[in-house]
Amino acid sequence: MKNPIGKTGIVCGGIMMLVLLYTPYASSDTILMKNGVQITGLVQREAGDFLVLSVGDRTVRVRKNEVHAVEKNDLDGALDLEAVQREAEAQDKTLTEQTGLNRSQREEVLMYVGRLADPDATKADEARRTLLAMGAKMDLFPFIEFILPSYLPNTVCLVLKILGELAPDRAQPLFREYVFSPDEHVRSVCIQQFAAAQNISALELILRGMLDHTNTVKISACKALALMAAQEATPLLLACYNHADARVENNARAALSRIWSGDAGKVVFNSREEWESFWEANRESVQTSVDLEALEPLVPPGTRHPGC
């Protein structure tokens, strides 16, 4: 879903959010955040993954990967409260039209999404169950899709799982987008969701997960391939048969057995050599849809989310 409000921003907290972010400047910058919030300040410098801003008599840091754009402006420092109110009302109307949720509903969604990663497991579970219940009564998808880029990976994973429960088919394009996330756990969740929905069209993406530089994604790919009975994945699973990480090794072996077992009985071998011989004897009967030799990892090796 494209940003429905362009450069005008999103003000979920209403007029007070705008008031708090307006500060007197002779000349200044408008920092447009990806979540729609606009900050009027002055960019002082870059500091690693952050931009350091002067906002009034305060110094504020924002993550560069959360900034949509920085624009120069000619504000004279005067706060026009009526203009602020008109802007908030216009944004509220636009968001209601684009997401189908009114301000109160949006604020409620934001509140519970924010609680999904609460250290208190009881509160986190309550938030998850509440969002599922809300999603059964109203369409949360457009708004959640819009706000999702504003969250850190831990919350993104939890939200993607909820979308997988609420609308597994509708969420598949979103999983296709987030499977390229720099965060291994987000990639892992997307692969799990492909398999849960038996999305054959995403098989290549799952296979690419077997080439991931993280064992987290490899393990999810093994489980997904087993669930989808993807016999053509056998060579990639064999490559992990004697993996240094016992978790990857065990999941690869379990996947091989599950993929090849059937009504005729369970297929189990005790060595990679036996499995390779079995594969050579059966490979001609396997229909393939992906050129394994041409596969590349979902992300470049060593990729990490900058905020983690």
C-alpha positions as CSV (number, residue, x, y, z in Angstrom):
1,M,0.0,0.0,0.0
2,K,1.4,3.4,-1.0
3,N,1.7,6.1,1.6
4,P,-1.9,7.5,1.3
5,I,-0.9,11.0,2.5
6,G,2.3,11.6,0.6
7,K,4.4,14.3,2.2
8,T,1.6,15.7,4.4
9,G,2.3,13.2,7.2
10,I,0.2,11.2,9.6
11,V,-0.9,12.6,13.0
12,C,-2.3,9.7,15.0
13,G,-2.0,11.6,18.2
14,G,-4.1,14.6,16.9
15,I,-3.4,18.3,17.1
16,M,-1.2,18.1,20.2
17,M,1.4,16.0,18.3
18,L,1.7,18.8,15.7
19,V,1.9,21.5,18.4
20,L,4.7,19.6,20.2
21,L,6.7,19.3,17.0
22,Y,6.4,22.9,15.9
23,T,9.2,25.1,17.3
24,P,10.3,28.6,16.4
25,Y,13.0,28.9,13.8
26,A,14.2,31.7,11.5
27,S,15.0,29.0,9.0
28,S,14.8,25.3,9.5
29,D,14.3,21.8,8.1
30,T,11.2,19.8,7.9
31,I,12.0,16.2,8.7
32,L,9.4,13.8,7.2
33,M,9.3,10.5,9.0
34,K,8.2,7.3,7.4
35,N,5.4,7.0,9.9
36,G,4.1,10.3,8.6
37,V,5.2,12.5,11.6
38,Q,6.7,15.9,10.6
39,I,9.4,17.4,12.8
40,T,10.4,21.0,12.3
41,G,14.0,21.5,13.5
42,L,17.5,21.9,12.2
43,V,19.7,19.0,11.1
44,Q,23.0,19.5,12.9
45,R,25.0,16.4,11.8
46,E,24.9,12.7,11.1
47,A,26.0,10.3,13.8
48,G,26.3,6.8,12.6
49,D,22.8,5.5,12.0
50,F,21.2,8.7,13.4
51,L,20.5,12.3,12.4
52,V,21.1,14.8,15.2
53,L,18.5,17.6,15.2
54,S,18.0,20.8,17.1
55,V,14.4,21.2,18.1
56,G,14.0,24.4,20.2
57,D,16.3,24.1,23.1
58,R,16.5,20.3,22.8
59,T,18.7,17.9,20.9
60,V,16.9,15.0,19.3
61,R,18.2,12.0,17.5
62,V,16.2,10.1,14.9
63,R,17.2,6.9,13.0
64,K,18.2,7.7,9.4
65,N,16.3,4.6,8.1
66,E,13.1,6.0,9.6
67,V,13.4,9.3,7.8
68,H,11.5,9.7,4.5
69,A,12.9,13.0,3.5
70,V,14.4,16.3,4.7
71,E,13.0,19.5,3.2
72,K,14.2,23.1,3.8
73,N,11.5,25.6,4.8
74,D,11.1,29.3,5.4
75,L,9.1,29.2,8.6
76,D,9.3,32.4,10.6
77,G,8.7,30.6,13.9
78,A,5.2,31.8,14.4
79,L,2.8,29.1,15.5
80,D,-0.6,29.3,13.7
81,L,-2.8,27.2,15.9
82,E,-5.7,27.4,13.5
83,A,-3.5,26.2,10.6
84,V,-2.3,23.3,12.9
85,Q,-5.9,22.4,13.6
86,R,-6.8,22.5,9.9
87,E,-3.8,20.3,9.0
88,A,-4.7,17.8,11.7
89,E,-8.3,17.6,10.6
90,A,-7.3,17.2,6.9
91,Q,-4.9,14.4,7.7
92,D,-7.5,12.7,9.9
93,K,-10.0,12.8,7.0
94,T,-7.5,11.5,4.6
95,L,-6.5,8.6,6.8
96,T,-10.1,7.7,7.5
97,E,-10.8,7.6,3.8
98,Q,-7.7,5.6,2.9
99,T,-7.7,3.1,5.8
100,G,-11.4,2.8,6.6
101,L,-10.7,3.4,10.3
102,N,-11.6,6.5,12.2
103,R,-9.1,8.2,14.5
104,S,-10.3,6.4,17.6
105,Q,-10.0,3.0,15.8
106,R,-6.5,3.9,14.5
107,E,-5.4,4.9,18.0
108,E,-6.7,1.7,19.4
109,V,-4.8,-0.3,16.8
110,L,-1.6,1.6,17.5
111,M,-2.0,1.0,21.2
112,Y,-2.3,-2.7,20.9
113,V,0.4,-3.1,18.2
114,G,2.7,-1.2,20.6
115,R,1.9,-3.8,23.3
116,L,2.6,-6.9,21.2
117,A,6.3,-6.8,22.3
118,D,5.5,-6.0,25.9
119,P,7.9,-7.8,28.3
120,D,4.8,-8.9,30.3
121,A,3.7,-12.0,28.4
122,T,0.1,-11.6,29.7
123,K,-0.2,-8.1,28.2
124,A,1.4,-9.1,25.0
125,D,-0.9,-12.0,24.6
126,E,-3.9,-9.8,25.4
127,A,-2.8,-7.4,22.7
128,R,-2.5,-10.2,20.2
129,R,-6.0,-11.6,21.0
130,T,-7.5,-8.1,21.0
131,L,-6.1,-7.3,17.5
132,L,-7.4,-10.7,16.2
133,A,-10.8,-9.9,17.6
134,M,-10.8,-6.4,16.1
135,G,-9.7,-7.9,12.8
136,A,-12.7,-10.2,12.8
137,K,-15.0,-7.2,13.0
138,M,-13.3,-4.6,10.8
139,D,-10.7,-4.5,8.1
140,L,-7.4,-3.6,9.8
141,F,-5.2,-4.6,6.9
142,P,-4.8,-1.2,5.1
143,F,-3.8,0.7,8.3
144,I,-1.5,-2.0,9.6
145,E,0.2,-2.3,6.2
146,F,0.7,1.4,6.3
147,I,2.2,1.7,9.8
148,L,4.3,-1.5,9.7
149,P,7.5,0.1,8.3
150,S,7.6,2.3,11.4
151,Y,8.2,-0.6,13.8
152,L,11.3,-2.5,14.8
153,P,11.7,-6.2,13.6
154,N,10.4,-7.8,16.8
155,T,7.1,-6.1,16.4
156,V,7.0,-6.5,12.7
157,C,7.3,-10.3,13.2
158,L,4.4,-10.4,15.6
159,V,2.2,-8.3,13.3
160,L,3.0,-10.4,10.3
161,K,1.9,-13.5,12.2
162,I,-1.3,-11.8,13.1
163,L,-2.0,-10.9,9.5
164,G,-1.2,-14.5,8.6
165,E,-4.1,-15.5,10.9
166,L,-6.5,-12.8,9.9
167,A,-6.0,-12.8,6.1
168,P,-3.4,-15.4,5.0
169,D,-4.1,-15.1,1.3
170,R,-4.4,-11.3,1.3
171,A,-1.2,-11.0,3.2
172,Q,1.0,-13.1,0.8
173,P,2.1,-10.0,-1.2
174,L,3.2,-8.3,2.0
175,F,5.2,-11.4,3.0
176,R,6.8,-11.3,-0.4
177,E,7.9,-7.8,0.3
178,Y,9.2,-8.4,3.8
179,V,11.0,-11.7,3.0
180,F,13.8,-9.4,1.8
181,S,14.0,-7.6,5.1
182,P,17.5,-7.2,6.5
183,D,16.3,-8.8,9.7
184,E,16.6,-12.6,9.8
185,H,13.6,-13.1,12.1
186,V,11.4,-11.1,9.7
187,R,12.6,-13.2,6.7
188,S,12.0,-16.3,8.8
189,V,8.4,-15.4,9.6
190,C,7.6,-14.7,6.0
191,I,9.0,-18.1,5.0
192,Q,6.8,-19.8,7.6
193,Q,3.8,-17.9,6.4
194,F,4.4,-19.0,2.8
195,A,4.4,-22.6,3.9
196,A,1.4,-22.2,6.2
197,A,-0.6,-21.0,3.2
198,Q,0.9,-23.6,0.9
199,N,1.9,-20.8,-1.4
200,I,3.6,-22.8,-4.2
201,S,4.3,-19.6,-6.1
202,A,6.6,-18.6,-3.2
203,L,8.6,-21.8,-3.4
204,E,11.6,-20.1,-5.0
205,L,11.8,-17.7,-2.1
206,I,11.7,-20.5,0.4
207,L,14.5,-22.3,-1.5
208,R,16.5,-19.1,-1.4
209,G,16.1,-19.1,2.4
210,M,18.2,-22.3,2.4
211,L,21.1,-20.2,1.2
212,D,20.7,-17.6,3.9
213,H,23.8,-16.7,6.0
214,T,21.8,-17.1,9.2
215,N,20.8,-20.4,10.7
216,T,17.4,-18.9,11.8
217,V,16.3,-18.6,8.2
218,K,17.8,-21.9,7.2
219,I,15.8,-23.7,9.9
220,S,12.5,-22.0,8.9
221,A,13.2,-22.9,5.2
222,C,13.8,-26.6,6.2
223,K,10.5,-26.7,8.0
224,A,8.7,-24.9,5.2
225,L,10.0,-27.3,2.6
226,A,9.0,-30.3,4.7
227,L,5.5,-28.9,5.1
228,M,5.2,-28.3,1.3
229,A,6.7,-31.7,0.4
230,A,9.1,-30.0,-2.0
231,Q,11.1,-33.0,-3.3
232,E,13.0,-30.7,-5.7
233,A,14.7,-29.1,-2.6
234,T,16.5,-32.4,-1.9
235,P,20.0,-31.1,-3.0
236,L,19.8,-28.0,-0.8
237,L,18.7,-30.1,2.2
238,L,21.5,-32.6,1.5
239,A,23.9,-29.7,1.6
240,C,22.9,-29.1,5.2
241,Y,22.8,-32.8,6.2
242,N,26.0,-32.6,8.2
243,H,25.7,-28.9,9.1
244,A,27.9,-27.5,11.9
245,D,24.7,-26.3,13.7
246,A,22.9,-29.3,15.1
247,R,19.5,-27.5,14.8
248,V,20.0,-27.0,11.0
249,E,21.3,-30.5,10.6
250,N,18.3,-32.0,12.5
251,N,15.8,-30.0,10.6
252,A,17.3,-30.8,7.2
253,R,17.3,-34.5,8.0
254,A,13.7,-34.4,9.3
255,A,12.7,-32.5,6.2
256,L,14.2,-35.1,3.8
257,S,12.4,-37.9,5.6
258,R,9.1,-36.1,5.6
259,I,9.3,-35.0,2.0
260,W,10.0,-38.5,0.7
261,S,7.9,-40.6,3.1
262,G,4.3,-41.4,2.1
263,D,1.7,-44.1,1.9
264,A,4.3,-46.6,0.9
265,G,6.1,-46.1,4.2
266,K,8.7,-43.9,5.9
267,V,11.9,-43.1,4.1
268,V,14.9,-42.9,6.5
269,F,18.6,-43.2,5.9
270,N,21.5,-42.9,8.3
271,S,24.0,-41.2,6.2
272,R,24.3,-38.5,3.6
273,E,25.8,-41.0,1.1
274,E,22.7,-43.1,1.3
275,W,20.5,-40.1,0.7
276,E,22.6,-39.0,-2.2
277,S,22.3,-42.5,-3.8
278,F,18.5,-42.4,-3.2
279,W,18.3,-38.9,-4.8
280,E,20.3,-40.1,-7.9
281,A,17.9,-43.0,-8.3
282,N,14.8,-40.8,-8.0
283,R,15.7,-37.4,-9.3
284,E,14.4,-38.0,-12.8
285,S,10.9,-38.6,-11.5
286,V,10.8,-35.2,-9.7
287,Q,9.2,-32.3,-11.4
288,T,11.2,-29.1,-10.9
289,S,10.1,-25.5,-11.2
290,V,13.3,-23.7,-10.0
291,D,16.9,-23.8,-11.2
292,L,18.7,-24.5,-8.0
293,E,22.1,-23.6,-9.6
294,A,20.9,-20.0,-10.3
295,L,19.5,-19.3,-6.8
296,E,20.9,-16.5,-4.8
297,P,20.3,-15.7,-1.1
298,L,17.4,-13.4,-0.2
299,V,19.8,-10.8,1.1
300,P,23.6,-10.4,0.7
301,P,25.7,-12.4,3.2
302,G,26.3,-10.5,6.4
303,T,23.2,-8.3,6.1
304,R,21.9,-7.2,9.5
305,H,19.1,-4.8,10.4
306,P,20.7,-1.4,11.3
307,G,18.6,-1.0,14.4
308,C,19.4,-4.4,15.9
